[in-house]
Amino acid sequence: MTGMKEDKPAKAIRRRAERMQKTRGEPKYSPLSGLGVFGVIGWSIAIPTVTGAFLGMWLNRIAPQNFSWPIALILGGVVVGGMVAWSWVEKNRDK
């Protein structure tokens, strides 16, 4: 009978240790991490877009064309930024 009483606390301790180890292995979700993701995605789209706008304004002065350089390069910046954001999301999806 005493063997049974000793097994119950040992099992309880083992279960508690397994739960603690599992909890340490799985990171908790934080609302701040979600905001961080929005920030990274936003900046990865904003920087190429704004760079395209400034480069387009400079090209309008240096090499004027029938089309608008700023609009073309803004659209190009949005596409490049979207690709960068997409690749970042895909790379960090399982983390």
TORPA-4810 file (N, C-alpha, C, O; in nm, 3 decimals):
<nodes>
NODE_1_0.081_-0.119_0.000_0.000_0.000_0.000_0.086_0.125_0.000_0.051_0.225_-0.063_M
NODE_2_0.198_0.120_0.071_0.283_0.239_0.074_0.345_0.265_-0.062_0.374_0.380_-0.095_T
NODE_3_0.366_0.159_-0.141_0.420_0.178_-0.275_0.325_0.258_-0.362_0.369_0.336_-0.447_G
NODE_4_0.196_0.240_-0.344_0.097_0.312_-0.421_0.097_0.460_-0.384_0.083_0.545_-0.472_M
NODE_5_0.113_0.491_-0.257_0.113_0.631_-0.216_0.237_0.703_-0.269_0.230_0.822_-0.302_K
NODE_6_0.348_0.633_-0.278_0.469_0.695_-0.330_0.460_0.716_-0.481_0.519_0.811_-0.534_E
NODE_7_0.387_0.629_-0.551_0.375_0.642_-0.696_0.289_0.762_-0.735_0.319_0.829_-0.834_D
NODE_8_0.184_0.790_-0.660_0.096_0.901_-0.695_0.169_1.035_-0.692_0.156_1.111_-0.789_K
NODE_9_0.243_1.068_-0.590_0.316_1.196_-0.594_0.422_1.199_-0.706_0.444_1.302_-0.768_P
NODE_10_0.486_1.086_-0.730_0.587_1.082_-0.836_0.523_1.106_-0.972_0.579_1.178_-1.056_A
NODE_11_0.406_1.046_-0.995_0.335_1.067_-1.121_0.290_1.212_-1.135_0.299_1.272_-1.242_K
NODE_12_0.242_1.268_-1.026_0.197_1.408_-1.029_0.313_1.502_-1.060_0.300_1.597_-1.136_A
NODE_13_0.426_1.473_-0.999_0.545_1.557_-1.023_0.590_1.542_-1.168_0.624_1.641_-1.234_I
NODE_14_0.588_1.418_-1.219_0.629_1.395_-1.357_0.535_1.465_-1.455_0.580_1.527_-1.552_R
NODE_15_0.402_1.456_-1.430_0.306_1.524_-1.517_0.326_1.675_-1.514_0.320_1.741_-1.618_R
NODE_16_0.349_1.730_-1.396_0.371_1.874_-1.383_0.498_1.916_-1.457_0.500_2.019_-1.524_R
NODE_17_0.604_1.836_-1.445_0.730_1.866_-1.514_0.712_1.859_-1.665_0.766_1.941_-1.739_A
NODE_18_0.634_1.760_-1.713_0.608_1.748_-1.858_0.529_1.868_-1.909_0.558_1.921_-2.016_E
NODE_19_0.430_1.912_-1.832_0.352_2.031_-1.872_0.439_2.156_-1.877_0.427_2.238_-1.968_R
NODE_20_0.525_2.170_-1.777_0.614_2.287_-1.775_0.709_2.285_-1.894_0.735_2.389_-1.955_M
NODE_21_0.761_2.168_-1.926_0.854_2.158_-2.039_0.780_2.187_-2.170_0.835_2.254_-2.258_Q
NODE_22_0.658_2.139_-2.183_0.580_2.165_-2.305_0.548_2.313_-2.317_0.554_2.369_-2.427_K
NODE_23_0.516_2.378_-2.207_0.486_2.521_-2.207_0.608_2.602_-2.246_0.596_2.701_-2.319_T
NODE_24_0.724_2.564_-2.199_0.846_2.635_-2.236_0.878_2.619_-2.383_0.932_2.710_-2.445_R
NODE_25_0.844_2.504_-2.440_0.874_2.477_-2.580_0.783_2.552_-2.677_0.821_2.576_-2.791_G
NODE_26_0.664_2.588_-2.632_0.568_2.658_-2.717_0.561_2.804_-2.676_0.514_2.834_-2.566_E
NODE_27_0.607_2.896_-2.761_0.599_3.037_-2.724_0.453_3.082_-2.717_0.369_3.040_-2.797_P
NODE_28_0.425_3.168_-2.622_0.290_3.222_-2.608_0.266_3.332_-2.710_0.359_3.403_-2.749_K
NODE_29_0.141_3.344_-2.753_0.105_3.451_-2.844_0.094_3.582_-2.766_0.037_3.585_-2.657_Y
NODE_30_0.148_3.686_-2.823_0.141_3.816_-2.760_0.079_3.916_-2.857_0.118_3.918_-2.974_S
NODE_31_-0.014_3.999_-2.813_-0.069_4.101_-2.902_0.039_4.195_-2.955_0.028_4.246_-3.067_P
NODE_32_0.143_4.217_-2.877_0.252_4.304_-2.924_0.327_4.242_-3.041_0.375_4.314_-3.128_L
NODE_33_0.336_4.109_-3.043_0.402_4.047_-3.158_0.319_4.067_-3.284_0.375_4.082_-3.393_S
NODE_34_0.187_4.067_-3.271_0.102_4.096_-3.387_0.122_4.237_-3.438_0.125_4.260_-3.559_G
NODE_35_0.136_4.332_-3.346_0.163_4.470_-3.387_0.300_4.481_-3.454_0.318_4.558_-3.548_L
NODE_36_0.395_4.404_-3.405_0.528_4.404_-3.465_0.523_4.352_-3.607_0.594_4.404_-3.694_G
NODE_37_0.442_4.252_-3.633_0.427_4.198_-3.768_0.368_4.304_-3.860_0.415_4.322_-3.973_V
NODE_38_0.266_4.376_-3.813_0.209_4.483_-3.894_0.313_4.589_-3.924_0.317_4.643_-4.035_F
NODE_39_0.398_4.619_-3.827_0.502_4.719_-3.847_0.603_4.676_-3.951_0.641_4.755_-4.038_G
NODE_40_0.648_4.553_-3.943_0.746_4.503_-4.040_0.687_4.502_-4.180_0.752_4.544_-4.276_V
NODE_41_0.564_4.454_-4.192_0.500_4.450_-4.324_0.479_4.592_-4.376_0.503_4.618_-4.494_I
NODE_42_0.434_4.682_-4.290_0.412_4.820_-4.333_0.538_4.887_-4.381_0.539_4.951_-4.486_G
NODE_43_0.646_4.874_-4.304_0.772_4.937_-4.345_0.829_4.873_-4.471_0.888_4.942_-4.553_W
NODE_44_0.812_4.742_-4.487_0.867_4.677_-4.606_0.793_4.719_-4.732_0.847_4.707_-4.841_S
NODE_45_0.671_4.770_-4.719_0.599_4.823_-4.834_0.622_4.974_-4.847_0.637_5.024_-4.958_I
NODE_46_0.626_5.045_-4.736_0.637_5.191_-4.740_0.772_5.239_-4.792_0.778_5.333_-4.870_A
NODE_47_0.881_5.175_-4.751_1.014_5.223_-4.789_1.035_5.215_-4.941_1.078_5.314_-5.000_I
NODE_48_1.007_5.101_-5.008_1.024_5.100_-5.153_0.928_5.195_-5.225_0.964_5.251_-5.330_P
NODE_49_0.808_5.214_-5.172_0.712_5.303_-5.235_0.758_5.448_-5.229_0.755_5.519_-5.330_T
NODE_50_0.801_5.493_-5.113_0.848_5.631_-5.098_0.977_5.652_-5.177_0.997_5.758_-5.237_V
NODE_51_1.064_5.552_-5.177_1.187_5.562_-5.255_1.154_5.575_-5.403_1.217_5.654_-5.474_T
NODE_52_1.058_5.499_-5.449_1.013_5.509_-5.589_0.957_5.646_-5.621_0.981_5.699_-5.730_G
NODE_53_0.883_5.705_-5.529_0.827_5.839_-5.552_0.939_5.943_-5.566_0.936_6.024_-5.659_A
NODE_54_1.035_5.940_-5.475_1.145_6.038_-5.484_1.231_6.015_-5.607_1.273_6.111_-5.673_F
NODE_55_1.258_5.890_-5.638_1.335_5.859_-5.758_1.260_5.903_-5.884_1.321_5.952_-5.979_L
NODE_56_1.129_5.886_-5.884_1.046_5.929_-5.997_1.045_6.080_-6.014_1.050_6.129_-6.126_G
NODE_57_1.039_6.154_-5.904_1.043_6.301_-5.914_1.179_6.346_-5.969_1.186_6.440_-6.049_M
NODE_58_1.284_6.281_-5.926_1.418_6.315_-5.977_1.427_6.283_-6.126_1.480_6.363_-6.204_W
NODE_59_1.376_6.167_-6.166_1.380_6.129_-6.308_1.294_6.221_-6.394_1.326_6.244_-6.510_L
NODE_60_1.185_6.274_-6.339_1.102_6.368_-6.415_1.181_6.494_-6.450_1.163_6.551_-6.558_N
NODE_61_1.269_6.535_-6.361_1.351_6.654_-6.389_1.467_6.621_-6.484_1.500_6.701_-6.570_R
NODE_62_1.526_6.504_-6.468_1.644_6.468_-6.546_1.607_6.415_-6.684_1.666_6.456_-6.784_I
NODE_63_1.511_6.325_-6.691_1.474_6.260_-6.817_1.322_6.258_-6.833_1.259_6.154_-6.812_A
NODE_64_1.262_6.373_-6.870_1.116_6.377_-6.884_1.068_6.284_-6.997_1.132_6.270_-7.101_P
NODE_65_0.954_6.222_-6.972_0.892_6.130_-7.068_0.744_6.164_-7.083_0.693_6.253_-7.016_Q
NODE_66_0.676_6.091_-7.172_0.532_6.112_-7.191_0.452_6.056_-7.074_0.337_6.095_-7.053_N
NODE_67_0.510_5.966_-6.999_0.443_5.910_-6.882_0.503_5.971_-6.755_0.606_6.038_-6.761_F
NODE_68_0.438_5.947_-6.644_0.483_6.002_-6.517_0.576_5.902_-6.447_0.534_5.793_-6.408_S
NODE_69_0.703_5.941_-6.431_0.797_5.857_-6.359_0.753_5.830_-6.215_0.760_5.715_-6.171_W
NODE_70_0.709_5.931_-6.141_0.670_5.901_-6.001_0.560_5.796_-5.989_0.568_5.708_-5.905_P
NODE_71_0.458_5.806_-6.073_0.349_5.708_-6.065_0.399_5.569_-6.099_0.365_5.471_-6.032_I
NODE_72_0.481_5.559_-6.204_0.534_5.428_-6.244_0.621_5.368_-6.133_0.610_5.249_-6.102_A
NODE_73_0.706_5.451_-6.074_0.795_5.397_-5.972_0.726_5.377_-5.837_0.768_5.293_-5.758_L
NODE_74_0.620_5.451_-5.810_0.540_5.424_-5.691_0.475_5.285_-5.704_0.478_5.205_-5.611_I
NODE_75_0.418_5.258_-5.820_0.358_5.126_-5.843_0.463_5.016_-5.834_0.439_4.909_-5.778_L
NODE_76_0.581_5.043_-5.891_0.689_4.946_-5.881_0.731_4.923_-5.737_0.759_4.810_-5.697_G
NODE_77_0.736_5.031_-5.657_0.771_5.019_-5.516_0.669_4.938_-5.438_0.705_4.861_-5.349_G
NODE_78_0.542_4.956_-5.471_0.437_4.878_-5.404_0.453_4.730_-5.437_0.437_4.644_-5.350_V
NODE_79_0.483_4.701_-5.563_0.501_4.561_-5.603_0.623_4.499_-5.534_0.615_4.390_-5.478_V
NODE_80_0.736_4.570_-5.537_0.857_4.519_-5.471_0.833_4.504_-5.321_0.870_4.402_-5.263_V
NODE_81_0.771_4.603_-5.258_0.742_4.595_-5.115_0.649_4.481_-5.082_0.666_4.413_-4.980_G
NODE_82_0.549_4.458_-5.167_0.458_4.346_-5.146_0.530_4.212_-5.154_0.501_4.120_-5.078_G
NODE_83_0.623_4.202_-5.248_0.701_4.079_-5.260_0.790_4.057_-5.138_0.803_3.945_-5.089_M
NODE_84_0.852_4.165_-5.089_0.937_4.154_-4.969_0.851_4.114_-4.849_0.891_4.027_-4.771_V
NODE_85_0.735_4.178_-4.833_0.647_4.146_-4.721_0.598_4.002_-4.730_0.594_3.931_-4.629_A
NODE_86_0.561_3.958_-4.848_0.514_3.822_-4.868_0.623_3.721_-4.831_0.596_3.623_-4.762_W
NODE_87_0.745_3.746_-4.876_0.853_3.652_-4.845_0.882_3.651_-4.695_0.913_3.545_-4.640_S
NODE_88_0.872_3.766_-4.629_0.895_3.771_-4.484_0.787_3.692_-4.410_0.818_3.618_-4.316_W
NODE_89_0.662_3.706_-4.453_0.553_3.633_-4.389_0.570_3.483_-4.410_0.552_3.404_-4.316_V
NODE_90_0.605_3.443_-4.531_0.623_3.300_-4.559_0.739_3.243_-4.476_0.731_3.131_-4.426_E
NODE_91_0.847_3.319_-4.463_0.963_3.271_-4.387_0.932_3.258_-4.239_0.984_3.168_-4.173_K
NODE_92_0.848_3.345_-4.186_0.818_3.346_-4.041_0.683_3.285_-4.007_0.636_3.303_-3.895_N
NODE_93_0.622_3.216_-4.097_0.487_3.162_-4.075_0.482_3.063_-3.959_0.390_3.070_-3.877_R
NODE_94_0.577_2.973_-3.949_0.572_2.869_-3.846_0.640_2.908_-3.716_0.644_2.827_-3.623_D
NODE_95_0.693_3.026_-3.706_0.763_3.065_-3.584_0.670_3.116_-3.480_0.713_3.154_-3.371_K
</nodes>
